[in-house]
Amino acid sequence: MSVVSTKRSKSSVLAAGAVLWRRNPTVRGGVEIAVIHRPRYDDWSLPKGKLDAGETPVVAAAREIAEETGFTPRLGRHLIRVSYPLTDARRKEVDYWSAEALSGEFTPNGEVDELLWVPLAKAPKTVTYNLDRRVLKKFAELSADVTTLIVIRHGKAGRRGDFPEDDNLRPLDAAGRAQAEALVPHLLAYGVTDVHSADRTRCIQTMAPTADELGNAVIIEPTMSEEEYVRKPKASNERLLEISRLPGVHAVCSQGGVIPGLLDWLAERSSITLPPAKNRKGSLWALTMLDGRLLSADYLDSPLGD
């Protein structure tokens, strides 16, 4: 479980990558791992690459995997951040995710000339570096048969006292609209297929750009509003569990008075401890679920920061 930082440091070079995997029932364990060969270094490693200017680790991980392997990934849980020294006194910090290969085909390119799919048990012997073995060990801690549920706090919407009409109708402000747009590539990186929202204008507007990108309508969830959560928290909890069991990857947008309670309830019933997080507007939680149990939770602050 992680709080994935989007902050940059002059003393560090940030990068992101993944354990890219696919199902193969003919191999032991049923899972194969992609290992790439880089002719420049003559090594075998996991796919990764540096963040572009203004890019977050989540978006960079999805982009780098696609560029180096040719496969479209669906990110899952955050595995680990590793760090190692560079020759110029800086350090390289790399965030790794679990990522299922959805579609694609490898073609040799300027950085990678060969890709091997190897059974998970053989992957540690195939990679060159001990750091990659650490990443693979984290991946192997959980089954691949998990699902991801995204929970989002709506974007910025000004102050309640400044809006003269029904507060349920209060829209996103300019910063909130920018946050909603910035969420789109992140939700696509997680392979989101459907978006849900509390029946509040600012929540619906937070999900609208992603819904437009997917060509879907926003699914309205009355039980995810603050008023309904206070009135019937059990109904809100049970609805979130129902959504987590639906086919596909679902994102749910709610309010600041709802999300901490929902997550605390999930964590308590699953006997895990959540990482500390501020639940800022425009932020998201990526929850790893299995049969209604919360196995892992990663917090990502708003891509645009404060």
One Martini backbone bead per residue (centre of mass of N, CA, C, O) as a GRO file, in nm:
protein
  306
    1MET     BB    1   0.098   0.035   0.020
    2SER     BB    2   0.042   0.375  -0.114
    3VAL     BB    3   0.197   0.695  -0.164
    4VAL     BB    4   0.198   0.867  -0.463
    5SER     BB    5   0.422   1.078  -0.580
    6THR     BB    6   0.437   1.403  -0.779
    7LYS     BB    7   0.702   1.504  -0.684
    8ARG     BB    8   0.989   1.693  -0.747
    9SER     BB    9   1.354   1.653  -0.771
   10LYS     BB   10   1.676   1.770  -0.823
   11SER     BB   11   1.815   1.492  -0.695
   12SER     BB   12   1.612   1.345  -0.899
   13VAL     BB   13   1.514   1.070  -1.105
   14LEU     BB   14   1.217   0.997  -1.263
   15ALA     BB   15   1.038   0.682  -1.275
   16ALA     BB   16   0.853   0.418  -1.464
   17GLY     BB   17   0.683   0.092  -1.417
   18ALA     BB   18   0.652  -0.277  -1.472
   19VAL     BB   19   0.476  -0.574  -1.426
   20LEU     BB   20   0.427  -0.752  -1.705
   21TRP     BB   21   0.128  -0.947  -1.766
   22ARG     BB   22   0.002  -1.284  -1.838
   23ARG     BB   23  -0.202  -1.531  -1.931
   24ASN     BB   24  -0.103  -1.896  -1.885
   25PRO     BB   25  -0.220  -2.219  -1.840
   26THR     BB   26   0.056  -2.381  -1.937
   27VAL     BB   27   0.187  -2.260  -1.688
   28ARG     BB   28   0.323  -2.220  -1.400
   29GLY     BB   29   0.069  -2.027  -1.235
   30GLY     BB   30  -0.056  -1.878  -1.511
   31VAL     BB   31   0.202  -1.672  -1.541
   32GLU     BB   32   0.352  -1.410  -1.731
   33ILE     BB   33   0.662  -1.231  -1.793
   34ALA     BB   34   0.805  -0.937  -1.900
   35VAL     BB   35   1.128  -0.935  -2.066
   36ILE     BB   36   1.388  -0.711  -2.147
   37HIS     BB   37   1.617  -0.609  -2.408
   38ARG     BB   38   1.910  -0.393  -2.390
   39PRO     BB   39   2.165  -0.315  -2.598
   40ARG     BB   40   2.310  -0.079  -2.452
   41TYR     BB   41   2.340  -0.283  -2.177
   42ASP     BB   42   2.301  -0.587  -2.194
   43ASP     BB   43   2.004  -0.643  -2.062
   44TRP     BB   44   1.762  -0.771  -1.823
   45SER     BB   45   1.430  -0.629  -1.781
   46LEU     BB   46   1.206  -0.407  -1.676
   47PRO     BB   47   0.983  -0.192  -1.773
   48LYS     BB   48   1.099   0.153  -1.824
   49GLY     BB   49   1.092   0.523  -1.747
   50LYS     BB   50   1.098   0.844  -1.785
   51LEU     BB   51   0.967   1.133  -1.709
   52ASP     BB   52   0.796   1.368  -1.835
   53ALA     BB   53   0.702   1.670  -1.860
   54GLY     BB   54   0.430   1.680  -1.633
   55GLU     BB   55   0.441   1.391  -1.541
   56THR     BB   56   0.321   1.102  -1.407
   57PRO     BB   57   0.377   0.787  -1.301
   58VAL     BB   58   0.126   0.653  -1.420
   59VAL     BB   59   0.148   0.760  -1.712
   60ALA     BB   60   0.440   0.670  -1.760
   61ALA     BB   61   0.405   0.368  -1.727
   62ALA     BB   62   0.206   0.325  -1.961
   63ARG     BB   63   0.381   0.448  -2.185
   64GLU     BB   64   0.644   0.280  -2.156
   65ILE     BB   65   0.523   0.005  -2.203
   66ALA     BB   66   0.415   0.059  -2.487
   67GLU     BB   67   0.688   0.147  -2.617
   68GLU     BB   68   0.869  -0.113  -2.535
   69THR     BB   69   0.637  -0.359  -2.603
   70GLY     BB   70   0.335  -0.294  -2.752
   71PHE     BB   71   0.155  -0.296  -2.496
   72THR     BB   72  -0.146  -0.270  -2.337
   73PRO     BB   73  -0.203  -0.153  -2.023
   74ARG     BB   74  -0.322  -0.252  -1.685
   75LEU     BB   75  -0.325  -0.112  -1.404
   76GLY     BB   76  -0.264  -0.169  -1.069
   77ARG     BB   77  -0.077  -0.208  -0.824
   78HIS     BB   78   0.146  -0.081  -0.619
   79LEU     BB   79   0.465  -0.205  -0.534
   80ILE     BB   80   0.729  -0.001  -0.571
   81ARG     BB   81   1.014   0.193  -0.462
   82VAL     BB   82   1.315   0.255  -0.624
   83SER     BB   83   1.675   0.316  -0.553
   84TYR     BB   84   1.959   0.474  -0.730
   85PRO     BB   85   2.263   0.562  -0.830
   86LEU     BB   86   2.428   0.801  -1.011
   87THR     BB   87   2.703   0.954  -1.171
   88ASP     BB   88   2.587   1.268  -1.080
   89ALA     BB   89   2.471   1.228  -0.763
   90ARG     BB   90   2.216   1.122  -0.827
   91ARG     BB   91   1.886   0.979  -0.818
   92LYS     BB   92   1.690   0.696  -0.896
   93GLU     BB   93   1.329   0.683  -0.916
   94VAL     BB   94   1.110   0.390  -0.912
   95ASP     BB   95   0.790   0.313  -1.014
   96TYR     BB   96   0.585   0.020  -0.956
   97TRP     BB   97   0.362  -0.192  -1.132
   98SER     BB   98   0.097  -0.367  -1.201
   99ALA     BB   99   0.047  -0.520  -1.543
  100GLU     BB  100  -0.179  -0.592  -1.781
  101ALA     BB  101  -0.194  -0.745  -2.087
  102LEU     BB  102  -0.427  -0.678  -2.340
  103SER     BB  103  -0.263  -0.574  -2.602
  104GLY     BB  104  -0.050  -0.666  -2.873
  105GLU     BB  105   0.296  -0.619  -3.011
  106PHE     BB  106   0.615  -0.693  -3.059
  107THR     BB  107   0.869  -0.446  -3.158
  108PRO     BB  108   1.151  -0.358  -3.245
  109ASN     BB  109   1.361  -0.100  -3.104
  110GLY     BB  110   1.580   0.143  -2.991
  111GLU     BB  111   1.570   0.002  -2.685
  112VAL     BB  112   1.432  -0.278  -2.785
  113ASP     BB  113   1.513  -0.619  -2.920
  114GLU     BB  114   1.373  -0.796  -2.680
  115LEU     BB  115   1.109  -1.036  -2.580
  116LEU     BB  116   1.009  -1.215  -2.285
  117TRP     BB  117   0.807  -1.489  -2.184
  118VAL     BB  118   0.791  -1.575  -1.839
  119PRO     BB  119   0.765  -1.739  -1.577
  120LEU     BB  120   0.752  -1.627  -1.266
  121ALA     BB  121   0.966  -1.830  -1.143
  122LYS     BB  122   1.191  -1.735  -1.375
  123ALA     BB  123   1.233  -1.424  -1.367
  124PRO     BB  124   1.463  -1.383  -1.150
  125LYS     BB  125   1.675  -1.541  -1.344
  126THR     BB  126   1.654  -1.337  -1.596
  127VAL     BB  127   1.730  -1.101  -1.457
  128THR     BB  128   2.001  -0.885  -1.376
  129TYR     BB  129   1.869  -0.738  -1.126
  130ASN     BB  130   1.794  -0.708  -0.791
  131LEU     BB  131   1.573  -0.493  -0.809
  132ASP     BB  132   1.386  -0.666  -0.988
  133ARG     BB  133   1.351  -0.889  -0.777
  134ARG     BB  134   1.201  -0.714  -0.574
  135VAL     BB  135   0.960  -0.655  -0.754
  136LEU     BB  136   0.873  -0.951  -0.804
  137LYS     BB  137   0.819  -1.017  -0.508
  138LYS     BB  138   0.582  -0.819  -0.476
  139PHE     BB  139   0.403  -0.939  -0.695
  140ALA     BB  140   0.389  -1.239  -0.558
  141GLU     BB  141   0.208  -1.171  -0.298
  142LEU     BB  142  -0.023  -1.167  -0.515
  143SER     BB  143  -0.272  -1.233  -0.694
  144ALA     BB  144  -0.396  -1.187  -1.022
  145ASP     BB  145  -0.705  -1.230  -0.908
  146VAL     BB  146  -0.784  -0.912  -0.938
  147THR     BB  147  -0.926  -0.593  -0.864
  148THR     BB  148  -1.015  -0.256  -0.960
  149LEU     BB  149  -1.090   0.036  -0.755
  150ILE     BB  150  -1.204   0.369  -0.799
  151VAL     BB  151  -1.163   0.657  -0.580
  152ILE     BB  152  -1.310   0.991  -0.596
  153ARG     BB  153  -1.258   1.322  -0.552
  154HIS     BB  154  -1.376   1.594  -0.626
  155GLY     BB  155  -1.332   1.879  -0.754
  156LYS     BB  156  -1.311   2.196  -0.757
  157ALA     BB  157  -1.596   2.434  -0.618
  158GLY     BB  158  -1.546   2.621  -0.425
  159ARG     BB  159  -1.762   2.785  -0.207
  160ARG     BB  160  -2.054   2.738  -0.055
  161GLY     BB  161  -2.116   3.046   0.028
  162ASP     BB  162  -2.084   3.148  -0.291
  163PHE     BB  163  -2.346   2.978  -0.351
  164PRO     BB  164  -2.689   3.064  -0.405
  165GLU     BB  165  -2.773   2.784  -0.451
  166ASP     BB  166  -2.804   2.473  -0.463
  167ASP     BB  167  -2.545   2.274  -0.360
  168ASN     BB  168  -2.595   2.033  -0.558
  169LEU     BB  169  -2.526   2.247  -0.813
  170ARG     BB  170  -2.237   2.285  -0.769
  171PRO     BB  171  -1.972   2.362  -0.957
  172LEU     BB  172  -1.699   2.364  -1.112
  173ASP     BB  173  -1.417   2.513  -1.139
  174ALA     BB  174  -1.143   2.575  -1.314
  175ALA     BB  175  -0.967   2.382  -1.146
  176GLY     BB  176  -1.166   2.140  -1.154
  177ARG     BB  177  -1.169   2.104  -1.461
  178ALA     BB  178  -0.868   2.041  -1.480
  179GLN     BB  179  -0.878   1.790  -1.300
  180ALA     BB  180  -1.073   1.625  -1.474
  181GLU     BB  181  -0.884   1.611  -1.721
  182ALA     BB  182  -0.632   1.487  -1.567
  183LEU     BB  183  -0.774   1.208  -1.499
  184VAL     BB  184  -0.802   1.054  -1.764
  185PRO     BB  185  -0.515   0.913  -1.806
  186HIS     BB  186  -0.533   0.762  -1.535
  187LEU     BB  187  -0.789   0.592  -1.584
  188LEU     BB  188  -0.681   0.459  -1.843
  189ALA     BB  189  -0.435   0.319  -1.710
  190TYR     BB  190  -0.648   0.139  -1.533
  191GLY     BB  191  -0.890   0.054  -1.731
  192VAL     BB  192  -1.141   0.208  -1.735
  193THR     BB  193  -1.502   0.143  -1.814
  194ASP     BB  194  -1.654   0.288  -1.562
  195VAL     BB  195  -1.865   0.560  -1.436
  196HIS     BB  196  -1.930   0.709  -1.116
  197SER     BB  197  -2.182   0.915  -0.927
  198ALA     BB  198  -2.281   1.135  -0.744
  199ASP     BB  199  -2.575   1.355  -0.716
  200ARG     BB  200  -2.352   1.585  -0.805
  201THR     BB  201  -2.234   1.812  -1.010
  202ARG     BB  202  -1.925   1.799  -0.930
  203CYS     BB  203  -1.906   1.492  -0.970
  204ILE     BB  204  -2.005   1.460  -1.259
  205GLN     BB  205  -1.791   1.657  -1.383
  206THR     BB  206  -1.543   1.485  -1.303
  207MET     BB  207  -1.642   1.234  -1.498
  208ALA     BB  208  -1.710   1.339  -1.788
  209PRO     BB  209  -1.440   1.321  -1.953
  210THR     BB  210  -1.416   1.011  -1.926
  211ALA     BB  211  -1.688   0.935  -2.046
  212ASP     BB  212  -1.632   1.061  -2.321
  213GLU     BB  213  -1.383   0.885  -2.389
  214LEU     BB  214  -1.557   0.609  -2.359
  215GLY     BB  215  -1.870   0.652  -2.445
  216ASN     BB  216  -2.016   0.711  -2.170
  217ALA     BB  217  -2.216   0.722  -1.905
  218VAL     BB  218  -2.294   0.846  -1.610
  219ILE     BB  219  -2.336   0.681  -1.310
  220ILE     BB  220  -2.579   0.716  -1.077
  221GLU     BB  221  -2.515   0.756  -0.704
  222PRO     BB  222  -2.701   0.834  -0.435
  223THR     BB  223  -2.533   0.683  -0.194
  224MET     BB  224  -2.264   0.888  -0.243
  225SER     BB  225  -2.369   1.099  -0.070
  226GLU     BB  226  -2.357   1.268   0.220
  227GLU     BB  227  -2.654   1.246   0.306
  228GLU     BB  228  -2.684   0.935   0.259
  229TYR     BB  229  -2.450   0.845   0.437
  230VAL     BB  230  -2.561   0.954   0.703
  231ARG     BB  231  -2.836   0.800   0.685
  232LYS     BB  232  -2.702   0.528   0.503
  233PRO     BB  233  -2.413   0.370   0.528
  234LYS     BB  234  -2.476   0.077   0.449
  235ALA     BB  235  -2.567   0.136   0.158
  236SER     BB  236  -2.298   0.252   0.063
  237ASN     BB  237  -2.118   0.011   0.124
  238GLU     BB  238  -2.275  -0.200  -0.047
  239ARG     BB  239  -2.248  -0.054  -0.318
  240LEU     BB  240  -1.941  -0.063  -0.341
  241LEU     BB  241  -1.926  -0.371  -0.347
  242GLU     BB  242  -2.093  -0.412  -0.600
  243ILE     BB  243  -1.904  -0.258  -0.790
  244SER     BB  244  -1.645  -0.437  -0.734
  245ARG     BB  245  -1.804  -0.698  -0.880
  246LEU     BB  246  -1.797  -0.588  -1.145
  247PRO     BB  247  -1.729  -0.582  -1.451
  248GLY     BB  248  -1.437  -0.444  -1.471
  249VAL     BB  249  -1.347  -0.093  -1.434
  250HIS     BB  250  -1.422   0.122  -1.159
  251ALA     BB  251  -1.540   0.462  -1.103
  252VAL     BB  252  -1.582   0.667  -0.801
  253CYS     BB  253  -1.760   0.963  -0.715
  254SER     BB  254  -1.719   1.179  -0.431
  255GLN     BB  255  -1.699   1.293  -0.099
  256GLY     BB  256  -1.535   1.405   0.188
  257GLY     BB  257  -1.775   1.273   0.382
  258VAL     BB  258  -1.731   0.963   0.260
  259ILE     BB  259  -1.456   0.827   0.190
  260PRO     BB  260  -1.326   0.766   0.468
  261GLY     BB  261  -1.555   0.575   0.564
  262LEU     BB  262  -1.544   0.367   0.341
  263LEU     BB  263  -1.243   0.288   0.378
  264ASP     BB  264  -1.251   0.210   0.676
  265TRP     BB  265  -1.453  -0.019   0.640
  266LEU     BB  266  -1.289  -0.188   0.443
  267ALA     BB  267  -1.035  -0.218   0.621
  268GLU     BB  268  -1.163  -0.348   0.872
  269ARG     BB  269  -1.295  -0.601   0.722
  270SER     BB  270  -0.979  -0.667   0.605
  271SER     BB  271  -0.737  -0.614   0.804
  272ILE     BB  272  -0.624  -0.317   0.732
  273THR     BB  273  -0.393  -0.046   0.662
  274LEU     BB  274  -0.393   0.268   0.577
  275PRO     BB  275  -0.254   0.509   0.425
  276PRO     BB  276  -0.161   0.819   0.453
  277ALA     BB  277  -0.408   1.083   0.380
  278LYS     BB  278  -0.583   1.388   0.254
  279ASN     BB  279  -0.814   1.389   0.046
  280ARG     BB  280  -0.812   1.558  -0.197
  281LYS     BB  281  -0.909   1.730  -0.447
  282GLY     BB  282  -0.872   1.510  -0.724
  283SER     BB  283  -0.828   1.249  -0.592
  284LEU     BB  284  -0.709   0.898  -0.555
  285TRP     BB  285  -0.812   0.555  -0.524
  286ALA     BB  286  -0.648   0.234  -0.549
  287LEU     BB  287  -0.825  -0.067  -0.531
  288THR     BB  288  -0.762  -0.392  -0.415
  289MET     BB  289  -0.969  -0.670  -0.507
  290LEU     BB  290  -1.133  -0.970  -0.338
  291ASP     BB  291  -1.432  -1.067  -0.282
  292GLY     BB  292  -1.473  -0.783  -0.106
  293ARG     BB  293  -1.168  -0.747  -0.048
  294LEU     BB  294  -0.913  -0.558   0.087
  295LEU     BB  295  -0.562  -0.563  -0.008
  296SER     BB  296  -0.516  -0.268  -0.140
  297ALA     BB  297  -0.387   0.087  -0.118
  298ASP     BB  298  -0.373   0.376  -0.336
  299TYR     BB  299  -0.248   0.710  -0.330
  300LEU     BB  300  -0.346   0.995  -0.539
  301ASP     BB  301  -0.294   1.287  -0.611
  302SER     BB  302  -0.347   1.542  -0.772
  303PRO     BB  303  -0.202   1.612  -1.075
  304LEU     BB  304  -0.211   1.941  -0.983
  305GLY     BB  305  -0.236   1.950  -0.699
  306ASP     BB  306  -0.322   2.239  -0.518
   0.00000   0.00000   0.00000
